[in-house]
């Protein structure tokens, strides 16, 4: 029976399951596999194409081999690995059946040809649509249709964007003057991707209220102020797990992030309804629209110089360090009485002068570690110290006198609902001019954000950046990109630039690392995170004003002229090795000298041997000194038992 089975497999006959049962319990019913009758499959229908019979699972072969041997060994029962292999086989089998049930067309011809050739196992993975779209794309496919197709994907790859830009250049055809635009517009082929949170606009104060409500809803400890600043530039689910360190799983963090977006939407639009203008437009709002920004800035700068010169040249008394310490001690005592806390002693008051206020409250004075209470105490300390110092010197606070009565009225109504007086949307005054400098050089500028699209659009319109970065060049959380590096590829797609011609400007370490993994040149701007956390970036700057279009272009100088790396050949040493003559003691002479020394020192005390060795060493050194006591070198001779040999240095 075994020989017949082997012969049948060698002859190429199908090894399918016979009509009669293979093992029925009696030896008469059992027949050789070669003698089993098989039925021919029906002819294929021209409209559909089906597989004649199902192939056997890998574990069935092992079960059959165990039964043919006449015993039920361990091979007759599949292991855990074999069961997983069977499940994978059944899943692939069902997918192939689903494909073959469809009417015959060009697409199915391609799929069936792949299955028949043995390459069907890669047809049904998660990236099938995007991979096959690239694999079957021919010269007849246009650039616009391919771009619209990629805009529907939530996962992109670098080679897809490069292929898209190749199609765009192929549609233009050969151009003998293709290098002329690079000369006239040297920055047009490059692009920059900017992070909205932390780089252009700071909304961490608004996010504090949203995170505070979320912590109360899920019964978590309220986040600290520095943690809120870090969380404002990363995705909400990453902030939950890595910044706040809340002990939740991945799915739970996604649910918390969705609730946070809902709460932040309510807080943000409630802030916009109050009608408060952004910080950058506080000085000269009305005059800036009529006479221009440059004249307003020069006038304000001149006024600031005059006020500063008046204060510096004033001869009124100024508080010394002892008086400042006295004012601080009085303020701390007043704070303790206000909040019914134990008054600190003189030693603790003196010790608190060397620490920040929050450290002095919690560690020096031992007061409760409550974020809201500490914030109120710090504000009370600042206001009290300012009042005492102004009262001591007699200098009026000229900086606080501004004609913003209408704005302060709106702001007071809104801030009364939050309980503290602070700015909730902050923007660097030079951001507009900096973005304008990039756009003026015809450099493509894109924007990425972890917030929803309607919030980003409202925020850009609120701060006046809407005209500089249009909506079609923004990537937000609404676009559905899951991983951190995917928004950068999506922004490249919208900017219509190759990934190796686009720089990423970000303030978060994890975003910079994701950009480096996709091989984007990155610039880390110090802000929410210090410089030592941004070491993965190609360039770290303390201020965004240091970044110019020429500096951005210099980031690509090494990348564009980079030669492909090759395998190292037989490398020669940098410095050639020289052969030198080395003198060493002959082994036989050295052994002989040791024996003579041992026989000579036999029976002597240890202090006697040390004295003799010291005298011999001094006598040997004196042989290499001249009359003036200066030492000189004398080559060892063969009479002393030395041998010369040539060795590498």
Protein Blocks (a to p, Z undefined) as FASTA:
>chain_A
ZZmmmmmmmnopacbdcfbdfbgoiaklpccfklpccdddddddfkbccdfbacddfklm
mmmmmmmnopacfklpccfklmmmmmmmmmmmmmmmmmmmpccdfklmmmmmmmmnopam
mmmcmklmmmmmmmmpcfklcfklmmmmmmmpcbdcfklmmmmmmmmmmmnopafklmmm
mmmmmmlmpccdddfehjlpccklmmmmmmmmmmmmnopacddfklmmmmmmmcfklmmm
mmnopacdfklmmmmmmmmmmmmmmmmmmmmmnopacfklmgoklmmmmnojklmmmmmm
mmmmmmmmmmmmpcbdcddfklmmmmmmmmmmmmmmmnopacddfklmmmmmmpcfklmm
mmmnopacdfklmmmmmmmmmmmmmmmmmmmnopacfklpccfkkmmmmmmmmmmmnopa
cdfbdcdfklmmmmmmmmmnopacddddfbdfklmmmmmmmnopmmmmcfklcccfknop
ablmlmmmmmmmmnopafklcccddfbfklmmmmmmnopacddddfkbcfklmmmpmbdc
fbfklpcfklmmmmmmmmmmpccdddddddddfbacdddddddddfklmmmmmmmmmmmm
goiafklmmmmmmmmmmmmmmmmccfkopacdddddfknopacddddZZ
